[in-house]
């Protein structure tokens, strides 16, 4: 299939819409948790960031969809907006259901130019989700929270993977249709580098005596610290790659996948195997800080 063709657009839009699931937070099978497990959930540092990020994404994508001329793409982006908003409702429901304390935040106004905001968000989502796949796999493997709760959040993680596939195909189609297909690799490199530097800047702020939220610490290091497993950088990258490969197998072979980060992670994984090994029982969050 020719990337950028009408057939390509039909496939990435229709497959995205056909795989949409119907559910609402209150219909999910939320397990009963004891006080120790609820306390463990409360210690996870990124619920507030996840809640407000998903809410903001839903509003921003809905507004952007209304500006899109192509009716098929407009419907698909509006559907993603609805899913992002639903993710916010799921997280909000969980917060209320288990009595997790989250600070209130004022909603920020939408950017004036919505398309660049969507592009920036899409690359950022690809960046964050790749590493979230790894953390999710590690936490599930280690029995960090009950399997019933993982089942609920596995649906959200799968939807993030769908968003990634839709986004990389949408941006490739858009660039080719606009005559910028030859610049695709350079554009992706620029966008992913920007996403990495924004997160690295937040990560480097750790340890400077500042009180920072999970997003200011960096999702990966904050999440790894919360999970508290004995994990090397090498095994973390291996898990990210394996989980990403597993989730990407669900989509039509003709569609593009986000391949930039898996390629970089594979290179880093092979390099990490040659580096001196960390001391036993050093949390991966500390190792990520040291190597960040």
C-alpha positions in Angstrom: 0.0 0.0 0.0 1.3 3.4 -0.9 1.6 5.6 2.2 -0.2 8.9 1.6 -2.8 7.4 -0.7 -6.6 7.4 -0.3 -6.4 3.7 0.4 -3.9 4.4 3.2 -6.1 7.1 4.7 -9.2 4.8 4.5 -7.3 2.0 6.3 -5.8 4.0 9.2 -9.1 5.9 9.8 -11.4 2.9 9.4 -9.3 0.5 11.4 -9.1 3.1 14.2 -12.8 3.6 14.3 -13.7 -0.1 14.0 -11.5 -1.0 17.0 -13.2 1.5 19.3 -14.6 0.0 22.5 -17.8 1.0 24.2 -17.5 1.4 28.0 -17.8 3.9 30.8 -15.8 4.0 34.1 -18.8 3.0 36.2 -19.4 -0.1 34.1 -15.9 -1.5 34.7 -15.2 -4.3 37.2 -13.4 -2.2 39.9 -12.0 -4.6 42.5 -12.4 -4.2 46.3 -9.0 -3.3 47.7 -7.7 -3.5 51.3 -6.2 -0.5 53.0 -2.6 -1.6 52.3 -3.3 -1.8 48.5 -5.1 1.6 48.5 -2.1 3.1 50.3 0.1 1.7 47.6 -2.1 3.3 44.9 -1.9 6.6 46.8 1.9 6.5 46.7 2.0 6.4 42.9 3.1 10.0 42.1 1.5 10.6 38.7 -2.2 10.3 39.1 -2.7 14.1 39.1 -0.6 14.5 36.0 -2.4 11.6 34.2 -5.8 13.0 35.1 -5.2 16.5 33.9 -3.2 15.5 30.8 -6.0 13.2 29.6 -8.7 15.8 30.3 -6.8 18.5 28.5 -6.0 16.2 25.6 -9.7 15.4 25.2 -10.6 19.1 25.0 -7.8 20.0 22.7 -8.4 17.2 20.2 -12.1 17.8 20.1 -11.5 21.5 19.3 -8.9 20.5 16.6 -11.2 17.9 15.1 -13.7 20.6 14.4 -11.2 22.5 12.2 -10.3 19.5 10.1 -11.7 19.6 6.5 -11.4 15.9 5.6 -14.6 14.3 7.0 -13.1 10.9 7.5 -10.0 12.2 9.4 -12.3 14.7 11.3 -14.4 11.8 12.6 -11.4 9.7 13.6 -9.7 12.6 15.5 -13.0 13.4 17.2 -13.1 9.7 18.3 -9.6 9.9 19.7 -10.7 13.1 21.6 -13.6 11.1 23.1 -11.2 8.3 24.2 -8.8 10.7 25.8 -11.6 12.4 27.7 -12.8 8.9 28.7 -9.4 8.1 30.0 -9.6 11.2 32.2 -13.0 10.0 33.5 -11.6 6.5 34.2 -8.7 7.9 36.2 -11.1 10.4 38.0 -13.5 7.6 38.9 -10.6 5.5 40.3 -9.3 8.5 42.3 -12.8 8.9 43.8 -13.5 5.2 44.2 -10.3 4.6 46.2 -10.1 7.9 48.0 -6.9 9.0 46.4 -6.0 12.6 47.1 -5.3 14.8 44.0 -4.7 18.5 44.1 -7.1 20.6 42.1 -5.7 22.5 39.1 -7.0 25.3 37.1 -7.7 24.4 33.4 -5.3 26.0 31.0 -6.6 27.8 27.9 -6.3 26.0 24.6 -3.5 27.2 22.3 -4.5 29.4 19.5 -3.0 27.2 16.8 -4.4 23.8 17.4 -2.7 21.7 14.7 0.9 22.2 16.0 -0.4 21.4 19.5 -1.9 18.1 18.2 1.4 17.3 16.4 3.4 18.0 19.6 1.0 16.0 21.7 1.1 13.1 19.3 4.8 12.8 19.3 4.9 13.2 23.1 2.2 10.5 23.5 4.4 8.1 21.3 7.4 9.0 23.5 5.6 8.5 26.9 3.6 5.5 25.9 6.6 3.5 24.7 8.2 3.7 28.2 4.8 3.3 29.9 4.4 0.0 28.1 7.6 -1.2 29.8 6.6 0.1 33.3 3.1 -1.5 32.9 4.7 -4.8 32.0 7.2 -4.6 34.9 4.4 -3.7 37.4 2.1 -6.5 36.2 4.9 -9.1 36.2 5.8 -8.1 39.8 2.2 -8.2 41.1 2.4 -4.5 42.1 -1.4 -4.1 42.1 -4.2 -6.7 41.7 -4.7 -8.3 38.3 -8.3 -7.1 38.1 -7.0 -3.5 38.2 -4.4 -4.2 35.6 -7.1 -5.6 33.4 -8.9 -2.2 33.5 -5.8 -0.2 32.8 -4.7 -2.6 30.1 -7.7 -1.4 28.1 -6.4 2.2 28.4 -2.8 1.2 27.5 -4.1 -0.6 24.4 -6.0 2.5 23.4 -2.8 4.6 23.8 -1.2 2.1 21.4 -4.1 2.7 18.9 -3.6 6.4 19.2 0.1 6.0 18.4 -0.6 4.0 15.3 -3.3 6.4 14.1 -1.0 9.4 14.7 2.1 8.2 12.9 -0.1 7.2 9.9 -2.0 10.5 10.0 1.2 12.6 10.2 2.8 10.6 7.4 -0.3 10.9 5.2 -0.5 14.6 5.9 3.2 15.3 5.1 3.0 13.4 1.8 -0.2 15.0 0.7 1.3 18.4 1.4 4.5 17.6 -0.6 6.7 17.3 2.5 7.2 13.5 2.4 10.9 13.7 1.8 11.3 15.6 5.1 9.4 13.0 7.2 12.5 11.4 8.8 14.0 14.8 9.7 10.6 16.1 11.1 10.3 12.9 13.2 13.8 13.3 14.5 13.2 17.0 15.4 9.9 16.2 17.1 11.2 13.2 19.1 14.3 15.1 20.1 12.2 18.0 21.3 10.0 15.6 23.4 13.1 13.9 24.8 14.7 17.3 25.8 11.6 18.5 27.5 11.4 15.3 29.5 15.2 15.3 30.2 15.0 18.9 31.4 12.3 17.8 33.9 14.3 14.8 34.9 17.4 16.8 35.5 15.4 19.0 37.9 15.4 16.1 40.4 17.6 16.4 43.4 17.9 20.1 43.3 15.8 20.7 46.4 12.7 21.7 44.4 9.3 20.3 45.2 8.2 18.8 41.9 5.2 16.9 40.8 5.6 13.6 38.9 5.6 15.3 35.5 8.4 17.6 36.6 10.4 14.6 37.8 9.9 12.7 34.6 7.3 9.9 34.1 9.8 7.1 33.7 11.9 7.7 36.8 8.9 8.6 38.9 7.0 5.5 37.8 10.0 3.2 38.3 10.5 4.6 41.8 6.9 4.0 42.7 7.0 0.4 41.4 10.1 -0.3 43.5 11.5 -3.3 41.7 15.1 -4.4 41.4 15.5 -3.7 37.7 18.5 -2.7 35.6 18.3 -0.1 32.7 19.1 -3.1 30.4 16.1 -5.1 31.6 13.8 -2.1 31.6 14.6 -1.3 28.0 14.2 -5.0 27.1 10.7 -4.9 28.6 9.8 -1.7 26.8 10.8 -3.2 23.5 9.0 -6.5 24.1 5.8 -4.8 25.3 5.8 -2.4 22.4 6.3 -5.3 19.9 3.4 -7.2 21.5 1.0 -4.3 21.3 1.9 -3.3 17.8 1.1 -6.8 16.4 -2.6 -6.0 16.7 -2.7 -3.6 13.8 -2.9 -4.2 10.0 0.6 -4.9 8.6 0.1 -2.2 5.9 0.1 0.5 8.5 3.1 2.3 9.8 4.2 1.8 13.4 6.1 4.3 15.6 9.6 2.9 15.0 11.9 5.7 16.1 11.9 5.0 19.8 12.1 1.2 19.4 15.1 1.6 17.2 16.8 4.0 19.7 15.9 1.7 22.6 17.3 -1.3 20.8 20.6 0.6 20.3 20.6 1.7 23.9 19.8 -1.9 25.1 22.7 -3.4 23.1 25.0 -0.6 24.5 23.7 -1.1 28.1 24.8 -4.7 27.9 28.4 -3.5 27.5 28.3 -1.0 30.4 29.4 -1.8 34.0 26.6 -3.3 35.9 24.9 -1.3 38.7 25.1 -2.4 42.4 22.6 -4.9 43.5 19.2 -3.6 44.7 19.7 -0.2 43.2 16.3 0.9 41.9 16.0 1.6 38.2 14.7 5.1 39.0 18.1 5.9 40.6 19.9 4.3 37.6 17.9 6.4 35.2 18.7 9.5 37.1 22.4 8.7 37.2 22.5 8.1 33.4 20.1 10.9 32.5 
